[in-house]
Amino acid sequence: MFLAICYTGVRRYRTGPVVDGPIPGTGVALQLGMEDASGVIGWLDAASVGGVPRPFERLGQTAVRSPLRVPRTCSAPPNSRLARLGQNSRWSRDGHRATQRSQPLRFHSMSHPLRTATPATDAVRGARDFLLDNVYDYDKVVREFRWPQLEEFNFALEWFDVVAGEHPDRAAVTIVDSNLDATSWSYAELARRSDQVANWLTSLGVRRGDSMIVMLNNTIELWEILLGLLKVGAVAIPTSTLVSDIDLAWRVETADTRFAIAPASLAARFHLVRRGTTRVSVGEQPDDGWRSYSESYDAPDTFVPDGPTPADSPSLLYFTSGTTAHPKLVRHTQVSYPVGHLSTMFWLGVRPGDVHLNISSPGWGKHAWSNFFSPFLAQATVLIFNYARFSAETLMEVMDSHEVSSFCAPPTVWRMLIQADLSRLSRPPRELVGAGEALNPEVINKVRSAWHNTIRDGYGQTEMTCCVGNSPGQPVRIGAMGRPMPGYAVVLKDPATDVLVEGAGEGEICLDLRVHHLGLMGGYHDADDLTAEAWRGGYHHTGDIGSRDADGYITYVGRADDVFKASDYKISPFEVESALMLHESVVECAIVPSPDEVRGAVPKAYICLAAGWQADRHTAAAVFEHSRRTLNAFQLVRIIEFVEQLPKTVSSKTRRVELRNLEAERVAAGSDEGQYYDRDFR
C-alpha cells in the first residue's frame, strides 16, 4: 500500500529537486519532490512502517489537496504521477461501507502530546452519553437529564484535545471546495495546530478575557483560531464577512475589542476601524500595519495554559441577527454554548463517527451550533461545502459522495432543494433538520415523499442553544417546531397580561429562570438594562410567539413584533406564508401589514416566483384565487408585489421589518407601481 505524503500549510508551495533514497533507519524508499500545486510531495511504502516517520513528520497532513480524490489504497508504484490514479477504486472509510465514489484520503497526522480527561471532561461525557444512549426515549431524557455541574471547564483543552487523543485519525473537519476537491483535517492535527495558534495569539498580546473579531469564511483557519482562542481563555466575536465597513467599525467599538482577523481580500473593509486594533490577515500578503496569520506556523506547537478556565468566564460574543432592531451583543460563557449544545446535539441526532453537513455562514449562532460545538461534542466530522453558486444537484452529489449522516439547512436552502429532482440523492441522510425559521408544510411533505424521511424542525436563538425541537424517532407534527428539549423549562406567557398559559394555547415562548438552563447566555455584554428586560419577572423572554397543542408540541407563530392586526383580527405572517407556499408559483414569500385607512392594515405579500412563472396579472390572479381557497376571510392577501429576493439577515431570516418600512413608505407616497390588488381580480 502506498500513501501520499502531503503538506498543506502555508509552505505547501515549496519547490525543490526530486530526491530518491531510503528513509534513515527504515530502509523504506522515498521519492521526495513537489509534484504540483496539489501539495503531493512524495510516496511512502506504508506497509514497511507504522506511520509517517519522525524525520518527515512536518510533512504529514490528513488529506490530499488535489484536482483528484485519492483512494485510500491503490496499486500505483511509488513514482506514479498523481494524475494517473484512478478515481473509482473501491475502499472502506472508517468502518463505513465500501463505495465506488471517491473520498478524501486520510492517514495519521503528526504526533502531538494530547491531553487526558479531567473530572469536568467526565461530567460532560456522562451527560453526553446519557443523551446518546436514550436518544429515542424522549420522555426518559426530559425526565432524567441533568446538566453537568462545572466550576471550571475549557472546551478546547478538556474536550476537543481529549477526543483527539482517543480518535486521533478521525476527520474533525472536511472542506469541499467549489470544484468538489476535498481536504480533511484530523482531530489530532487540529489539536496540535490550535496549540500552535494559541501560542502565537499569546505572542501577539492576547490574554485571558481579551476579545477578537473573527471575520473569516468557511476555511480551516476559522476552526484553528476558534480553538486557539478557547485554549487561551480569550473571547471570539464571530462576524459575517458580509458586514459593511460602517457596521464593522461599530462592532469593534461596541465590543471594545483590540484584535481582529480577516481574509486579506477584506482588508479595505477595516479603514474605519479605530487605531490600535491589532489586525491579522489570512491568505495573501497583508497590507502595511497587518500581521500575517502565516507567522503562527513558526510558533511552538505545545500550549501550556496559564491556569484553569472558570466556567462562568466569557468565551463568545455574538451580535444578534437584528431582524427587527439594531443587533445586541450576546455574551456566552465557557459552558453555555460549549456544553449547552448537548441539547442541540440531541436534537440534531448526530452521533460519534457521523459526517454532519450544515449549510450556514460563519458569523451567526447557528454556525457554532452545527459546525463546531454539537458535532465535536458527538465526536463526529464537520463537512463543509463551499459552493460558489448554489446548485441543488451539486449539493446532492456532495452528500452522496461523502456519505452524509445528518444534514441541517435553513428554510431558504430547503425551498431551493425541492425545486430540483430530489431522487438524484441515492442515499439520503439518516437525520434531516431545519432551523432559522419555521419550515412550511409543503417543503416537509415534498422531501418526505422523495427521501422517505421527515425534516425535523427545531428552535433556539443566539441567546441559547436548541430549546424546542422534534427529536429523533419521535412523531413529527407537520408545521410544529417540536417539544421542549432536555434541560429546558419552556413556558408560554400571554404577551398582553404576562400570565402563564396553561395547557393548549398561544403566548410568548419563555424560559422559567427558576430552573438552571446551562445553554442560556450569561447576559447581554455591557448592557444590564437589556439583560434585565429580557429576564424580567423571573423568565427569559424570547420575543417569539408560539402556539402549544394538547400534547405539548409548539408551533411557531411569529415574532411578537411581526404579528399584526387587520380589522381587529390578529394575523400571523407565518400562517399566511405557509398557505401561499402551497401554490406552485411561490418559492418564497413574506407577509407584512400594509397601512389601510379603514382596516388599520391589510396583509400584503412579497413573492419570489418559481422558474417558468412571470410577474404579471395572470400569476397574480392565480395567487389571489389560491388565497381565497386556502385562507380564512380575515387572513386574505389584499396586495401582491413580485420581487427577485427577500431581504435576509446573515442567518437567512427574513427581515420583515425592512419590508414593513418599505410598504409604509410606498403607501405614504401614494405609489401603485408594481402592485396587484385583490379588488381588481374579483
C-alpha positions in Angstrom: 0.0 0.0 0.0 1.3 3.5 -0.8 0.4 6.7 1.0 0.8 10.2 -0.4 2.8 12.4 2.0 1.5 16.0 1.7 1.9 19.3 3.3 -1.0 21.8 3.1 0.2 24.5 5.4 1.5 27.9 4.4 4.7 26.3 3.0 2.8 24.0 0.7 4.2 25.7 -2.4 7.7 24.8 -1.6 9.7 23.5 -4.6 12.8 21.6 -5.0 14.5 18.7 -6.8 13.2 15.2 -6.6 15.2 13.1 -4.1 15.3 9.3 -4.2 16.6 7.2 -1.3 15.9 5.3 1.8 14.4 6.9 4.9 17.1 6.8 7.6 16.6 3.8 9.9 13.7 2.3 8.0 15.0 1.0 4.7 11.9 2.4 3.1 12.4 4.1 -0.2 11.0 7.6 -0.6 10.7 9.8 -3.6 10.5 13.3 -2.4 9.8 16.3 -4.5 6.9 18.7 -5.5 4.6 17.1 -7.9 2.4 20.2 -8.5 0.4 22.8 -6.5 -1.8 20.0 -5.3 0.7 19.6 -2.4 1.8 16.0 -3.1 5.4 15.7 -2.1 6.2 12.0 -2.3 5.1 8.4 -1.9 5.9 6.2 1.1 5.7 2.4 1.3 3.4 2.3 4.3 3.5 -1.4 4.6 7.0 -1.1 5.9 6.4 1.4 8.6 3.7 2.0 11.2 3.1 5.6 10.1 4.8 8.7 8.8 8.5 8.5 10.0 9.6 11.1 12.6 12.1 12.8 10.3 9.3 13.7 8.0 6.5 14.5 10.5 6.3 18.1 9.5 5.3 16.9 6.0 2.4 14.9 7.5 -1.2 16.0 6.9 -4.5 14.4 6.8 -5.6 14.9 3.2 -4.5 15.5 -0.3 -5.2 18.9 -1.9 -5.6 17.8 -5.5 -7.9 18.1 -8.5 -8.4 14.4 -8.0 -9.7 12.5 -4.9 -7.3 9.8 -4.0 -8.4 6.3 -2.8 -7.0 5.0 0.5 -5.4 2.1 -1.3 -4.1 1.7 -4.8 -1.6 -0.3 -6.7 0.3 2.6 -8.2 4.1 2.4 -8.0 5.9 5.0 -5.9 7.0 7.0 -8.9 3.5 7.2 -10.4 2.1 10.7 -11.2 -0.9 11.6 -9.1 -2.9 12.3 -12.2 -2.7 8.6 -13.2 -4.6 7.5 -10.1 -8.0 6.0 -10.7 -10.8 7.9 -9.0 -13.2 4.9 -8.6 -11.1 2.4 -6.6 -13.2 0.6 -4.0 -12.2 1.2 -0.4 -13.6 1.4 3.1 -13.7 4.6 5.1 -13.6 4.4 8.9 -15.8 1.4 9.0 -18.4 2.6 6.5 -19.3 0.5 3.6 -17.1 0.5 0.6 -18.1 2.8 -2.2 -17.2 3.4 -5.8 -17.5 7.1 -5.2 -14.3 8.9 -4.4 -13.5 10.2 -1.0 -10.7 12.4 0.5 -7.7 10.5 1.7 -6.9 10.4 5.4 -4.0 9.0 7.3 -2.1 9.5 10.5 -1.3 13.1 11.3 1.8 14.3 13.1 2.3 13.3 16.7 1.1 15.6 19.5 1.1 15.4 23.3 -2.7 15.1 23.6 -4.4 15.8 26.9 -6.1 13.4 29.3 -9.6 13.6 30.7 -10.3 15.7 33.7 -13.3 15.4 36.1 -15.0 18.1 34.0 -14.4 16.0 30.9 -16.0 13.0 32.6 -19.0 15.1 33.8 -19.7 16.3 30.3 -19.2 12.9 28.8 -21.6 11.4 31.3 -24.3 13.8 30.3 -23.5 13.4 26.6 -23.6 9.6 26.8 -26.9 9.6 28.6 -28.4 11.5 25.7 -26.8 9.2 23.1 -27.9 6.1 24.9 -31.5 7.3 25.2 -31.9 9.3 22.0 -35.2 7.6 21.1 -36.7 7.8 24.6 -37.9 11.4 24.7 -39.9 11.0 28.0 -37.0 9.5 29.9 -34.5 12.0 28.6 -36.6 15.0 29.6 -37.4 13.5 32.9 -33.9 12.4 34.0 -31.4 14.6 32.1 -29.3 16.9 34.3 -26.8 19.5 33.1 -23.2 18.8 34.4 -22.2 21.0 37.3 -19.0 22.7 36.3 -16.9 25.2 38.2 -14.1 25.2 35.6 -14.0 24.0 32.0 -12.2 24.6 28.8 -13.8 23.1 25.8 -10.7 23.0 23.6 -8.4 21.6 26.3 -10.7 19.4 28.2 -12.9 18.1 25.5 -11.6 18.5 21.9 -8.0 17.6 22.8 -9.2 14.6 24.8 -11.3 13.4 21.9 -8.2 13.9 19.7 -6.2 11.6 21.9 -8.9 8.9 21.7 -9.6 9.2 18.0 -6.5 11.0 16.5 -7.1 9.9 12.9 -10.9 10.7 12.8 -11.6 13.6 10.5 -12.7 16.6 12.5 -13.3 18.9 9.5 -13.6 18.1 5.8 -13.9 21.0 3.4 -15.2 20.5 -0.1 -14.5 23.4 -2.5 -16.5 24.6 -5.5 -14.5 22.2 -7.7 -15.6 19.3 -5.4 -12.0 18.9 -4.2 -12.0 17.8 -0.6 -9.4 18.3 2.2 -9.7 16.8 5.7 -8.0 17.7 9.0 -8.0 15.1 11.8 -8.8 15.7 15.4 -5.1 15.2 16.3 -3.9 17.7 13.7 -6.4 20.3 14.8 -5.4 19.8 18.4 -1.8 20.3 17.6 -2.4 23.2 15.2 -4.7 25.0 17.7 -1.9 24.7 20.3 0.4 26.4 17.9 -2.2 29.2 17.2 -2.8 29.6 20.9 0.9 30.2 21.5 1.0 32.7 18.6 -2.0 34.6 19.9 -0.3 34.9 23.2 2.8 36.3 21.5 0.5 39.0 19.9 -0.6 40.1 23.4 -3.9 38.2 23.5 -4.7 37.3 27.1 -7.4 35.6 29.0 -10.6 37.6 28.7 -9.4 39.6 25.6 -11.7 39.6 22.6 -11.1 39.2 18.9 -13.3 39.9 15.8 -13.2 36.6 13.9 -14.3 37.6 10.4 -13.5 34.5 8.3 -15.1 32.3 5.7 -15.5 28.6 6.0 -11.8 27.9 5.7 -9.8 25.8 8.2 -8.3 28.9 9.7 -11.7 29.5 11.3 -11.6 26.3 13.3 -7.9 26.8 14.2 -8.5 30.3 15.5 -11.7 29.4 17.5 -9.9 26.5 19.2 -6.8 28.6 19.8 -8.9 31.4 21.4 -10.7 28.9 23.6 -7.4 27.5 24.8 -6.1 30.9 25.7 -9.3 31.7 27.5 -9.9 34.6 25.2 -13.2 35.6 23.6 -14.2 35.1 19.9 -16.6 37.6 18.3 -17.7 35.7 15.1 -18.5 38.2 12.5 -20.0 37.8 9.0 -17.8 38.6 6.0 -20.8 40.5 4.6 -20.8 43.3 7.2 -20.2 46.8 5.9 -17.2 49.0 6.8 -19.5 51.2 9.0 -21.1 48.1 10.7 -17.7 46.6 11.3 -16.3 49.8 12.9 -19.4 50.0 15.1 -18.9 46.4 16.2 -15.3 46.9 17.1 -16.2 49.9 19.1 -19.3 48.3 20.8 -17.4 45.2 21.8 -14.3 47.3 22.8 -12.0 44.8 21.2 -8.3 45.2 20.3 -7.9 42.3 17.9 -9.3 41.2 14.6 -8.7 38.6 12.0 -10.0 38.6 8.4 -9.1 37.4 4.9 -6.6 39.7 3.1 -9.2 40.4 0.5 -11.3 42.2 3.1 -8.6 44.5 4.4 -10.2 47.5 2.8 -13.3 46.9 5.0 -11.3 48.0 8.0 -10.5 51.5 7.0 -12.9 52.9 9.6 -11.8 50.6 12.4 -10.2 52.5 15.3 -6.5 52.8 15.5 -4.7 50.5 17.9 -6.6 47.4 16.8 -4.2 44.5 16.0 -5.2 43.2 12.6 -4.4 39.8 11.4 -4.6 38.8 7.7 -5.3 35.4 6.3 -4.2 34.5 2.8 -2.4 36.9 0.6 0.4 39.2 1.6 -1.1 41.6 4.2 -1.2 45.4 3.8 1.1 47.5 5.9 0.1 47.5 9.6 -1.3 44.0 9.4 0.1 40.8 10.9 0.2 37.7 8.7 -1.5 34.6 10.0 1.3 32.6 8.4 3.5 33.7 11.3 1.6 31.2 13.5 3.3 28.3 11.8 6.5 29.2 13.5 5.1 29.2 17.0 5.7 26.2 19.4 3.1 23.5 18.9 2.6 22.6 22.6 0.5 25.1 24.5 0.6 25.4 28.3 -2.4 27.3 29.7 -1.8 29.9 32.4 -4.3 28.2 34.7 -7.8 26.7 34.8 -10.7 28.3 33.0 -13.6 29.5 35.1 -16.9 28.1 33.7 -18.6 31.4 34.0 -16.0 33.4 32.2 -16.9 34.6 28.6 -16.0 32.6 25.6 -18.1 34.1 22.8 -19.7 37.4 22.0 -22.4 37.3 19.3 -24.2 40.1 17.6 -27.8 39.1 17.2 -29.2 38.9 13.7 -31.2 42.1 14.0 -34.5 41.1 12.4 -36.3 44.0 14.0 -33.7 46.2 15.7 -30.0 47.0 15.9 -28.1 43.9 16.9 -27.5 43.2 20.6 -24.2 41.7 21.8 -24.9 38.3 23.4 -22.3 37.1 25.9 -21.8 33.3 26.2 -19.8 31.6 28.9 -17.2 28.8 28.7 -20.1 26.4 29.2 -23.3 28.0 27.9 -22.6 27.2 24.2 -19.7 24.7 24.6 -21.6 22.4 26.9 -25.2 23.7 26.4 -25.1 22.5 22.9 -25.7 19.0 24.2 -29.3 19.8 23.7 -28.6 20.7 20.1 -26.6 17.5 19.6 -29.6 15.6 20.9 -32.0 17.4 18.5 -29.7 17.0 15.5 -29.3 13.3 16.2 -25.6 13.5 15.4 -23.6 10.5 16.7 -19.9 9.5 17.1 -18.3 8.9 13.7 -21.1 10.7 11.8 -20.5 13.0 8.9 -22.6 16.1 9.6 -23.3 18.7 6.9 -24.7 22.0 7.9 -25.4 24.9 5.4 -24.6 28.1 7.2 -22.3 31.1 7.1 -19.8 31.9 9.8 -20.7 34.9 12.0 -24.0 33.8 13.4 -25.0 31.4 16.2 -26.2 28.5 14.0 -22.7 28.1 12.6 -21.5 27.4 16.1 -24.5 25.2 16.8 -23.9 22.8 13.9 -20.4 23.4 12.6 -18.5 23.5 15.8 -19.8 22.5 19.2 -22.6 19.9 18.5 -20.6 17.7 16.1 -17.4 18.0 18.2 -19.4 17.0 21.3 -20.6 14.0 19.4 -17.1 13.2 18.1 -18.3 13.5 14.5 -16.9 15.0 11.4 -17.9 18.5 10.3 -18.4 18.6 6.5 -18.3 22.0 4.8 -19.3 22.6 1.1 -18.0 25.9 -0.1 -20.0 26.3 -3.3 -19.6 29.4 -5.5 -23.2 29.4 -6.6 -25.9 27.2 -5.0 -26.9 24.2 -7.0 -29.3 21.6 -5.5 -27.9 18.9 -7.9 -24.3 19.5 -6.9 -25.2 19.6 -3.2 -26.8 16.2 -3.5 -23.7 14.9 -5.3 -21.6 16.0 -2.4 -24.0 14.5 0.1 -23.8 11.2 -1.7 -20.0 11.3 -2.3 -19.2 12.0 1.4 -21.9 9.7 2.8 -23.5 12.5 4.9 -25.2 11.1 8.0 -27.0 14.2 9.2 -28.0 17.3 7.3 -29.2 20.7 8.6 -30.1 23.6 6.4 -32.1 26.9 6.7 -35.5 27.2 5.1 -34.1 29.0 2.1 -31.9 26.0 1.1 -34.7 23.6 1.7 -37.0 25.7 -0.6 -34.4 25.6 -3.3 -33.8 21.9 -2.9 -37.4 21.0 -3.5 -37.3 22.8 -6.9 -34.8 20.1 -8.0 -35.2 16.3 -8.6 -34.7 15.0 -5.1 -34.5 11.4 -6.4 -30.9 12.2 -7.6 -29.8 11.7 -4.0 -29.2 7.9 -3.8 -28.5 7.8 0.0 -30.5 10.4 1.9 -29.0 11.2 5.3 -30.3 9.5 8.4 -31.2 12.8 10.0 -32.8 15.8 8.3 -33.3 19.0 10.2 -34.1 22.6 9.6 -33.5 25.8 11.6 -33.5 29.5 11.3 -37.2 30.0 10.6 -40.1 27.5 10.7 -40.5 25.3 7.6 -43.6 25.4 5.6 -45.6 22.1 5.4 -45.2 22.0 1.7 -41.4 21.7 1.9 -41.6 19.0 4.5 -44.1 16.9 2.5 -42.1 17.1 -0.7 -38.9 15.9 1.0 -40.7 13.2 2.8 -42.2 11.9 -0.4 -38.8 11.8 -2.2 -36.5 10.7 0.6 -38.9 8.7 2.8 -37.7 10.8 5.8 -39.1 13.8 7.6 -37.3 17.1 8.2 -37.3 17.8 11.9 -37.7 21.4 12.9 -36.1 23.0 15.9 -35.9 26.3 17.7 -33.5 28.3 19.6 -31.8 31.7 19.5 -28.4 33.3 19.5 -29.1 33.7 23.2 -29.5 30.0 23.8 -28.9 26.5 22.4 -31.8 24.4 21.0 -34.6 24.6 23.5 -37.5 23.2 21.4 -37.3 20.6 18.7 -38.6 17.4 17.1 -36.1 14.9 18.4 -35.0 11.7 16.5 -37.6 8.9 16.5 -40.5 10.9 17.8 -43.7 11.6 16.0 -43.5 14.8 14.0 -46.4 17.2 13.8 -46.1 18.9 10.5 -45.6 22.6 11.0 -44.7 22.3 14.7 -41.2 23.1 16.0 -41.5 20.2 18.5 -41.4 19.9 22.2 -39.0 21.3 24.9 -35.5 19.8 24.8 -33.9 18.2 27.8 -32.6 20.7 30.3 -35.1 23.4 29.3 -38.2 24.5 31.1 -40.2 26.2 28.3 -43.4 28.0 29.1 -45.8 30.3 27.2 -46.8 33.7 28.6 -49.7 35.9 27.4 -47.8 38.9 26.0 -50.7 41.3 26.9 -51.3 40.1 30.5 -47.9 38.4 31.3 -49.9 35.5 32.7 -48.7 31.9 32.2 -50.7 30.0 29.5 -51.7 26.6 30.9 -52.3 23.6 28.6 -53.1 24.3 25.0 -52.9 28.0 23.9 -50.8 30.7 22.5 -48.2 33.0 24.0 -44.6 34.3 24.1 -42.1 31.5 24.3 -40.2 32.0 27.6 -37.8 30.1 29.9 -38.6 29.7 33.6 -35.4 31.0 35.3 -36.2 29.1 38.5 -34.7 26.2 36.6 -31.0 26.2 35.7 -30.5 26.5 31.9 -26.9 25.8 31.2 -27.4 26.6 27.5 -28.7 30.2 28.2 -26.4 33.2 27.6 -24.7 34.9 30.5 -26.4 38.1 29.5 -26.0 41.0 27.1 -22.5 42.4 27.0 -22.2 45.7 29.0 -26.0 46.1 28.8 -27.5 45.3 32.2 -30.7 47.1 31.2 -31.2 44.9 28.2 -30.5 41.8 30.3 -32.9 42.8 32.9 -35.6 43.5 30.3 -35.1 40.0 28.7 -35.2 38.4 32.2 -38.0 40.4 33.7 -40.3 38.7 36.1 -38.1 35.6 36.5 -38.4 34.5 32.9 -36.2 34.8 29.8 -38.4 36.4 27.1 -37.6 35.3 23.6 -39.9 37.8 21.8 -41.3 34.9 19.7 -44.9 33.8 19.8 -45.8 30.1 19.8 -48.9 28.0 19.9 -49.0 24.8 22.0 -51.3 21.9 21.4 -52.7 19.4 24.0 -49.6 17.1 23.6 -47.1 19.8 24.2 -46.0 20.4 20.6 -45.2 24.1 20.0 -45.8 25.8 16.6 -44.0 29.0 15.7 -46.5 31.9 15.1 -44.0 34.7 14.6 -42.1 37.5 16.2 -44.1 39.4 18.7 -43.5 42.5 16.6 -44.3 40.7 13.3 -47.8 39.7 14.3 -50.2 42.5 13.3 -53.9 43.2 13.4 -56.2 43.7 10.3 -59.8 44.8 11.1 -59.1 43.8 14.7 -58.2 40.3 13.7 -54.7 39.1 14.7 -52.6 38.0 11.6 -49.7 35.6 11.9 -47.4 36.2 8.9 -46.2 32.6 9.1 -49.7 31.1 8.8 -50.4 33.1 5.7 -47.0 32.5 4.2 -47.4 28.7 4.7 -50.7 28.8 2.8 -49.2 30.8 -0.1 -46.3 28.4 -0.3 -48.7 25.6 -1.3 -49.1 27.3 -4.7 -46.8 26.1 -7.3 -45.7 29.6 -8.4 -44.4 30.6 -5.0 -40.8 29.8 -4.0 -40.7 32.1 -1.1 -42.8 34.9 0.4 -43.2 37.3 3.2 -46.4 38.8 4.7 -46.4 42.3 6.2 -49.1 44.8 7.1 -50.0 47.5 4.6 -51.5 50.6 6.2 -55.2 50.9 5.4 -57.4 53.8 6.5 -60.5 51.6 7.1 -59.0 48.3 8.4 -55.9 49.7 10.0 -53.8 47.3 8.0 -54.3 44.6 5.3 -52.0 41.6 4.5 -49.5 42.3 1.7 -47.4 39.5 0.1 -43.9 39.9 -1.3 -43.5 36.9 -3.5 -40.4 35.3 -5.2 -41.6 33.2 -8.1 -40.6 29.7 -9.2 -39.0 29.2 -12.6 -41.4 29.5 -15.5 -43.8 31.9 -13.9 -44.0 35.5 -14.9 -44.5 38.5 -12.7 -47.8 39.5 -14.3 -51.6 39.8 -13.9 -52.1 36.1 -14.8 -49.8 34.9 -11.9 -51.3 37.5 -9.5 -54.8 36.2 -10.3 -53.8 32.6 -9.7 -52.2 33.5 -6.3 -55.2 35.6 -5.2 -57.6 32.7 -6.2 -55.4 30.3 -4.2 -55.5 32.7 -1.2 -59.3 32.7 -1.3 -59.4 28.9 -1.3 -56.9 28.3 1.5 -57.2 31.2 4.0 -59.8 32.5 6.3 -61.6 35.6 5.2 -59.8 37.9 7.7 -56.4 36.5 6.5 -56.8 37.1 2.8 -53.9 38.6 0.9 -55.1 42.0 -0.4 -51.9 43.2 -2.2 -49.1 41.3 -4.1 -45.7 42.5 -5.1 -43.4 40.2 -7.0 -39.7 40.6 -6.1 -36.4 38.8 -7.1 -35.4 38.2 -3.5 -36.4 38.9 0.1 -34.2 40.9 2.5 -32.4 38.5 4.8 -30.2 38.5 7.8 -26.9 36.7 7.6 -28.7 33.8 9.3 -31.2 33.6 6.4 -34.1 35.0 8.5 -36.5 37.3 6.5 -36.2 40.9 7.6 -40.0 41.7 7.7 -39.2 44.9 9.5 -37.5 46.2 6.4 -40.4 45.2 4.2 -42.8 46.8 6.6 -40.9 50.0 6.4 -40.8 49.9 2.6 -44.6 49.3 2.4 -45.3 52.1 4.8 -43.2 54.5 2.7 -44.9 53.3 -0.5 -48.4 53.9 0.9 -47.4 57.3 2.2 -46.1 58.3 -1.2 -49.2 57.1 -2.9 -47.3 54.8 -5.4 -49.1 51.9 -7.0 -46.2 50.8 -9.3 -45.7 47.0 -9.3 -48.7 46.4 -7.0 -51.5 44.0 -7.7 -54.7 44.5 -5.7 -57.2 41.7 -4.8 -60.1 44.1 -5.5 -59.1 44.2 -9.2 -59.5 40.4 -9.6 -63.0 39.8 -8.2 
